[in-house]
Amino acid sequence: MKPPDLSAAPALLCPNCGGAETKNVTFTWWGGALGPKILHHVECAKCGAGYNSRTGKSNATGIAIYVAVMTIVFGLLAWKFMPGILRAF
């Protein structure tokens, strides 16, 4: 089966200002370098609004889920490998 030709797909416009130019986000406070890649996060070059490059919608729900999961994962790792530190609290 031949993969779809994505070059013919229409470009998504910014949901905030309608701009067509985007900048790839390489690092964020909420996801480091991995989060923006997983969520296909881009920023509008005109207004700076961040959104999903595949859907054109906000990544707010995805960001909240990503932060919650990463907090749990790193909390469990800390509990497993540094139990003395967590007992201090």
N, CA, C and O atoms as a GROMACS GRO file, in nm:
protein
  356
    1MET      N    1   0.083  -0.118   0.000
    1MET     CA    2   0.000   0.000   0.000
    1MET      C    3   0.088   0.124   0.000
    1MET      O    4   0.184   0.134   0.077
    2LYS      N    5   0.056   0.217  -0.085
    2LYS     CA    6   0.135   0.340  -0.100
    2LYS      C    7   0.094   0.442   0.007
    2LYS      O    8  -0.025   0.465   0.028
    3PRO      N    9   0.194   0.504   0.075
    3PRO     CA   10   0.160   0.605   0.176
    3PRO      C   11   0.098   0.729   0.111
    3PRO      O   12   0.128   0.759  -0.004
    4PRO      N   13   0.013   0.801   0.184
    4PRO     CA   14  -0.050   0.920   0.126
    4PRO      C   15   0.053   1.029   0.100
    4PRO      O   16   0.152   1.041   0.172
    5ASP      N   17   0.026   1.108  -0.002
    5ASP     CA   18   0.113   1.220  -0.038
    5ASP      C   19   0.076   1.340   0.049
    5ASP      O   20  -0.026   1.405   0.024
    6LEU      N   21   0.157   1.369   0.150
    6LEU     CA   22   0.126   1.478   0.242
    6LEU      C   23   0.164   1.615   0.187
    6LEU      O   24   0.123   1.717   0.242
    7SER      N   25   0.241   1.618   0.080
    7SER     CA   26   0.280   1.747   0.023
    7SER      C   27   0.160   1.819  -0.039
    7SER      O   28   0.162   1.941  -0.053
    8ALA      N   29   0.057   1.745  -0.075
    8ALA     CA   30  -0.062   1.805  -0.135
    8ALA      C   31  -0.163   1.848  -0.030
    8ALA      O   32  -0.264   1.910  -0.064
    9ALA      N   33  -0.138   1.815   0.098
    9ALA     CA   34  -0.233   1.851   0.204
    9ALA      C   35  -0.232   2.002   0.225
    9ALA      O   36  -0.127   2.066   0.217
   10PRO      N   37  -0.349   2.059   0.251
   10PRO     CA   38  -0.354   2.204   0.274
   10PRO      C   39  -0.286   2.241   0.406
   10PRO      O   40  -0.294   2.166   0.504
   11ALA      N   41  -0.220   2.356   0.407
   11ALA     CA   42  -0.153   2.402   0.528
   11ALA      C   43  -0.258   2.450   0.628
   11ALA      O   44  -0.355   2.515   0.591
   12LEU      N   45  -0.237   2.416   0.755
   12LEU     CA   46  -0.328   2.462   0.859
   12LEU      C   47  -0.295   2.605   0.896
   12LEU      O   48  -0.178   2.643   0.905
   13LEU      N   49  -0.398   2.684   0.916
   13LEU     CA   50  -0.380   2.822   0.956
   13LEU      C   51  -0.382   2.832   1.108
   13LEU      O   52  -0.443   2.749   1.176
   14CYS      N   53  -0.317   2.932   1.160
   14CYS     CA   54  -0.314   2.957   1.304
   14CYS      C   55  -0.456   2.979   1.354
   14CYS      O   56  -0.530   3.059   1.297
   15PRO      N   57  -0.496   2.908   1.460
   15PRO     CA   58  -0.631   2.926   1.513
   15PRO      C   59  -0.651   3.062   1.581
   15PRO      O   60  -0.764   3.104   1.605
   16ASN      N   61  -0.541   3.130   1.611
   16ASN     CA   62  -0.550   3.259   1.681
   16ASN      C   63  -0.560   3.377   1.584
   16ASN      O   64  -0.646   3.464   1.598
   17CYS      N   65  -0.470   3.380   1.484
   17CYS     CA   66  -0.465   3.496   1.395
   17CYS      C   67  -0.488   3.462   1.248
   17CYS      O   68  -0.504   3.553   1.166
   18GLY      N   69  -0.488   3.334   1.213
   18GLY     CA   70  -0.508   3.295   1.073
   18GLY      C   71  -0.381   3.294   0.991
   18GLY      O   72  -0.386   3.274   0.870
   19GLY      N   73  -0.265   3.316   1.056
   19GLY     CA   74  -0.137   3.314   0.984
   19GLY      C   75  -0.102   3.175   0.934
   19GLY      O   76  -0.139   3.074   0.994
   20ALA      N   77  -0.030   3.170   0.822
   20ALA     CA   78   0.004   3.042   0.761
   20ALA      C   79   0.147   2.996   0.795
   20ALA      O   80   0.177   2.877   0.784
   21GLU      N   81   0.234   3.088   0.836
   21GLU     CA   82   0.372   3.051   0.867
   21GLU      C   83   0.384   3.000   1.009
   21GLU      O   84   0.327   3.057   1.102
   22THR      N   85   0.460   2.890   1.026
   22THR     CA   86   0.482   2.834   1.159
   22THR      C   87   0.631   2.816   1.185
   22THR      O   88   0.712   2.811   1.092
   23LYS      N   89   0.663   2.808   1.313
   23LYS     CA   90   0.800   2.776   1.356
   23LYS      C   91   0.793   2.646   1.434
   23LYS      O   92   0.707   2.630   1.521
   24ASN      N   93   0.884   2.554   1.404
   24ASN     CA   94   0.890   2.432   1.482
   24ASN      C   95   0.940   2.464   1.622
   24ASN      O   96   1.037   2.539   1.638
   25VAL      N   97   0.876   2.408   1.722
   25VAL     CA   98   0.916   2.427   1.861
   25VAL      C   99   1.011   2.313   1.896
   25VAL      O  100   0.976   2.196   1.883
   26THR      N  101   1.131   2.348   1.942
   26THR     CA  102   1.229   2.244   1.974
   26THR      C  103   1.243   2.219   2.123
   26THR      O  104   1.294   2.114   2.163
   27PHE      N  105   1.198   2.314   2.208
   27PHE     CA  106   1.210   2.297   2.352
   27PHE      C  107   1.102   2.380   2.422
   27PHE      O  108   1.077   2.495   2.384
   28THR      N  109   1.039   2.322   2.524
   28THR     CA  110   0.939   2.393   2.603
   28THR      C  111   0.962   2.366   2.751
   28THR      O  112   1.030   2.270   2.786
   29TRP      N  113   0.907   2.451   2.837
   29TRP     CA  114   0.919   2.430   2.981
   29TRP      C  115   0.842   2.306   3.025
   29TRP      O  116   0.881   2.240   3.122
   30TRP      N  117   0.734   2.273   2.955
   30TRP     CA  118   0.650   2.161   2.996
   30TRP      C  119   0.694   2.028   2.940
   30TRP      O  120   0.661   1.924   2.997
   31GLY      N  121   0.767   2.026   2.832
   31GLY     CA  122   0.800   1.899   2.770
   31GLY      C  123   0.944   1.882   2.731
   31GLY      O  124   0.980   1.782   2.668
   32GLY      N  125   1.029   1.978   2.767
   32GLY     CA  126   1.170   1.967   2.729
   32GLY      C  127   1.183   1.960   2.578
   32GLY      O  128   1.119   2.037   2.506
   33ALA      N  129   1.267   1.868   2.531
   33ALA     CA  130   1.287   1.852   2.387
   33ALA      C  131   1.195   1.744   2.328
   33ALA      O  132   1.172   1.743   2.208
   34LEU      N  133   1.144   1.655   2.412
   34LEU     CA  134   1.063   1.543   2.363
   34LEU      C  135   0.915   1.579   2.348
   34LEU      O  136   0.851   1.538   2.251
   35GLY      N  137   0.859   1.654   2.442
   35GLY     CA  138   0.716   1.686   2.441
   35GLY      C  139   0.665   1.749   2.313
   35GLY      O  140   0.564   1.703   2.258
   36PRO      N  141   0.731   1.854   2.262
   36PRO     CA  142   0.681   1.916   2.138
   36PRO      C  143   0.682   1.821   2.018
   36PRO      O  144   0.596   1.832   1.930
   37LYS      N  145   0.776   1.728   2.015
   37LYS     CA  146   0.780   1.632   1.904
   37LYS      C  147   0.665   1.533   1.914
   37LYS      O  148   0.601   1.500   1.814
   38ILE      N  149   0.638   1.486   2.035
   38ILE     CA  150   0.529   1.390   2.055
   38ILE      C  151   0.395   1.453   2.019
   38ILE      O  152   0.310   1.388   1.957
   39LEU      N  153   0.375   1.578   2.059
   39LEU     CA  154   0.246   1.644   2.038
   39LEU      C  155   0.239   1.725   1.908
   39LEU      O  156   0.137   1.789   1.882
   40HIS      N  157   0.343   1.724   1.827
   40HIS     CA  158   0.347   1.796   1.699
   40HIS      C  159   0.318   1.945   1.722
   40HIS      O  160   0.238   2.006   1.652
   41HIS      N  161   0.386   2.001   1.822
   41HIS     CA  162   0.362   2.139   1.865
   41HIS      C  163   0.441   2.237   1.778
   41HIS      O  164   0.561   2.221   1.758
   42VAL      N  165   0.372   2.337   1.725
   42VAL     CA  166   0.434   2.444   1.648
   42VAL      C  167   0.386   2.578   1.701
   42VAL      O  168   0.288   2.585   1.775
   43GLU      N  169   0.457   2.684   1.664
   43GLU     CA  170   0.417   2.820   1.700
   43GLU      C  171   0.393   2.900   1.574
   43GLU      O  172   0.463   2.884   1.474
   44CYS      N  173   0.294   2.985   1.579
   44CYS     CA  174   0.267   3.076   1.469
   44CYS      C  175   0.379   3.178   1.463
   44CYS      O  176   0.416   3.235   1.565
   45ALA      N  177   0.432   3.202   1.344
   45ALA     CA  178   0.540   3.299   1.328
   45ALA      C  179   0.489   3.442   1.344
   45ALA      O  180   0.567   3.532   1.374
   46LYS      N  181   0.360   3.462   1.324
   46LYS     CA  182   0.303   3.597   1.331
   46LYS      C  183   0.266   3.638   1.474
   46LYS      O  184   0.304   3.746   1.519
   47CYS      N  185   0.192   3.552   1.546
   47CYS     CA  186   0.143   3.591   1.678
   47CYS      C  187   0.204   3.511   1.793
   47CYS      O  188   0.188   3.548   1.909
   48GLY      N  189   0.273   3.400   1.762
   48GLY     CA  190   0.339   3.321   1.866
   48GLY      C  191   0.250   3.219   1.934
   48GLY      O  192   0.295   3.153   2.029
   49ALA      N  193   0.126   3.203   1.890
   49ALA     CA  194   0.036   3.105   1.951
   49ALA      C  195   0.086   2.964   1.920
   49ALA      O  196   0.129   2.937   1.808
   50GLY      N  197   0.080   2.875   2.019
   50GLY     CA  198   0.121   2.737   2.000
   50GLY      C  199   0.001   2.648   1.976
   50GLY      O  200  -0.104   2.666   2.038
   51TYR      N  201   0.015   2.551   1.885
   51TYR     CA  202  -0.094   2.460   1.853
   51TYR      C  203  -0.040   2.334   1.786
   51TYR      O  204   0.079   2.327   1.753
   52ASN      N  205  -0.127   2.236   1.766
   52ASN     CA  206  -0.091   2.109   1.705
   52ASN      C  207  -0.086   2.126   1.553
   52ASN      O  208  -0.183   2.171   1.492
   53SER      N  209   0.027   2.090   1.492
   53SER     CA  210   0.043   2.110   1.348
   53SER      C  211  -0.040   2.013   1.265
   53SER      O  212  -0.063   2.038   1.147
   54ARG      N  213  -0.084   1.904   1.324
   54ARG     CA  214  -0.165   1.807   1.248
   54ARG      C  215  -0.314   1.839   1.253
   54ARG      O  216  -0.385   1.816   1.156
   55THR      N  217  -0.361   1.891   1.367
   55THR     CA  218  -0.504   1.916   1.382
   55THR      C  219  -0.540   2.064   1.374
   55THR      O  220  -0.654   2.098   1.343
   56GLY      N  221  -0.444   2.152   1.403
   56GLY     CA  222  -0.472   2.294   1.407
   56GLY      C  223  -0.539   2.338   1.536
   56GLY      O  224  -0.582   2.453   1.548
   57LYS      N  225  -0.548   2.248   1.633
   57LYS     CA  226  -0.614   2.278   1.761
   57LYS      C  227  -0.511   2.294   1.872
   57LYS      O  228  -0.393   2.264   1.855
   58SER      N  229  -0.559   2.343   1.984
   58SER     CA  230  -0.474   2.363   2.101
   58SER      C  231  -0.418   2.230   2.152
   58SER      O  232  -0.484   2.126   2.143
   59ASN      N  233  -0.298   2.234   2.206
   59ASN     CA  234  -0.238   2.118   2.268
   59ASN      C  235  -0.256   2.118   2.420
   59ASN      O  236  -0.189   2.040   2.490
   60ALA      N  237  -0.344   2.203   2.473
   60ALA     CA  238  -0.358   2.219   2.619
   60ALA      C  239  -0.389   2.087   2.689
   60ALA      O  240  -0.328   2.056   2.791
   61THR      N  241  -0.482   2.009   2.637
   61THR     CA  242  -0.516   1.882   2.700
   61THR      C  243  -0.400   1.784   2.691
   61THR      O  244  -0.367   1.717   2.788
   62GLY      N  245  -0.337   1.777   2.576
   62GLY     CA  246  -0.222   1.690   2.558
   62GLY      C  247  -0.107   1.728   2.649
   62GLY      O  248  -0.038   1.642   2.702
   63ILE      N  249  -0.085   1.859   2.667
   63ILE     CA  250   0.021   1.907   2.754
   63ILE      C  251  -0.008   1.868   2.898
   63ILE      O  252   0.081   1.822   2.969
   64ALA      N  253  -0.133   1.885   2.943
   64ALA     CA  254  -0.170   1.849   3.080
   64ALA      C  255  -0.149   1.699   3.105
   64ALA      O  256  -0.098   1.660   3.210
   65ILE      N  257  -0.188   1.616   3.009
   65ILE     CA  258  -0.169   1.472   3.023
   65ILE      C  259  -0.021   1.438   3.023
   65ILE      O  260   0.023   1.357   3.104
   66TYR      N  261   0.057   1.499   2.935
   66TYR     CA  262   0.200   1.474   2.927
   66TYR      C  263   0.268   1.511   3.059
   66TYR      O  264   0.350   1.434   3.111
   67VAL      N  265   0.236   1.628   3.114
   67VAL     CA  266   0.297   1.672   3.240
   67VAL      C  267   0.259   1.578   3.353
   67VAL      O  268   0.344   1.543   3.435
   68ALA      N  269   0.132   1.537   3.360
   68ALA     CA  270   0.088   1.446   3.466
   68ALA      C  271   0.159   1.311   3.457
   68ALA      O  272   0.206   1.260   3.559
   69VAL      N  273   0.168   1.255   3.338
   69VAL     CA  274   0.234   1.126   3.320
   69VAL      C  275   0.382   1.135   3.355
   69VAL      O  276   0.435   1.048   3.424
   70MET      N  277   0.449   1.240   3.308
   70MET     CA  278   0.592   1.255   3.337
   70MET      C  279   0.616   1.276   3.486
   70MET      O  280   0.716   1.228   3.540
   71THR      N  281   0.527   1.348   3.553
   71THR     CA  282   0.540   1.368   3.697
   71THR      C  283   0.528   1.235   3.771
   71THR      O  284   0.606   1.208   3.862
   72ILE      N  285   0.433   1.154   3.731
   72ILE     CA  286   0.416   1.022   3.793
   72ILE      C  287   0.538   0.934   3.765
   72ILE      O  288   0.590   0.870   3.856
   73VAL      N  289   0.583   0.931   3.641
   73VAL     CA  290   0.698   0.847   3.604
   73VAL      C  291   0.822   0.888   3.682
   73VAL      O  292   0.890   0.804   3.741
   74PHE      N  293   0.852   1.018   3.684
   74PHE     CA  294   0.973   1.062   3.756
   74PHE      C  295   0.956   1.048   3.907
   74PHE      O  296   1.054   1.024   3.978
   75GLY      N  297   0.834   1.064   3.958
   75GLY     CA  298   0.809   1.040   4.099
   75GLY      C  299   0.833   0.896   4.138
   75GLY      O  300   0.893   0.868   4.241
   76LEU      N  301   0.787   0.804   4.054
   76LEU     CA  302   0.811   0.661   4.080
   76LEU      C  303   0.959   0.626   4.071
   76LEU      O  304   1.009   0.546   4.150
   77LEU      N  305   1.027   0.684   3.975
   77LEU     CA  306   1.172   0.660   3.964
   77LEU      C  307   1.246   0.713   4.086
   77LEU      O  308   1.338   0.649   4.136
   78ALA      N  309   1.206   0.831   4.132
   78ALA     CA  310   1.269   0.888   4.251
   78ALA      C  311   1.241   0.801   4.373
   78ALA      O  312   1.331   0.778   4.454
   79TRP      N  313   1.119   0.753   4.386
   79TRP     CA  314   1.081   0.666   4.499
   79TRP      C  315   1.161   0.537   4.496
   79TRP      O  316   1.202   0.486   4.600
   80LYS      N  317   1.182   0.484   4.376
   80LYS     CA  318   1.254   0.357   4.361
   80LYS      C  319   1.404   0.373   4.389
   80LYS      O  320   1.462   0.292   4.461
   81PHE      N  321   1.466   0.477   4.333
   81PHE     CA  322   1.611   0.489   4.339
   81PHE      C  323   1.662   0.585   4.446
   81PHE      O  324   1.780   0.583   4.479
   82MET      N  325   1.574   0.669   4.502
   82MET     CA  326   1.617   0.763   4.606
   82MET      C  327   1.515   0.768   4.719
   82MET      O  328   1.462   0.875   4.748
   83PRO      N  329   1.486   0.656   4.783
   83PRO     CA  330   1.379   0.654   4.884
   83PRO      C  331   1.408   0.743   5.004
   83PRO      O  332   1.314   0.795   5.065
   84GLY      N  333   1.534   0.763   5.040
   84GLY     CA  334   1.568   0.847   5.155
   84GLY      C  335   1.531   0.992   5.134
   84GLY      O  336   1.494   1.060   5.230
   85ILE      N  337   1.540   1.040   5.013
   85ILE     CA  338   1.506   1.180   4.984
   85ILE      C  339   1.357   1.204   5.002
   85ILE      O  340   1.318   1.307   5.057
   86LEU      N  341   1.274   1.112   4.957
   86LEU     CA  342   1.131   1.130   4.968
   86LEU      C  343   1.082   1.113   5.110
   86LEU      O  344   0.978   1.169   5.144
   87ARG      N  345   1.150   1.038   5.194
   87ARG     CA  346   1.109   1.021   5.333
   87ARG      C  347   1.132   1.149   5.414
   87ARG      O  348   1.072   1.166   5.520
   88ALA      N  349   1.216   1.236   5.366
   88ALA     CA  350   1.245   1.360   5.436
   88ALA      C  351   1.125   1.454   5.435
   88ALA      O  352   1.116   1.544   5.519
   89PHE      N  353   1.033   1.434   5.342
   89PHE     CA  354   0.915   1.521   5.333
   89PHE      C  355   0.806   1.461   5.412
   89PHE      O  356   0.697   1.517   5.420
   0.00000   0.00000   0.00000
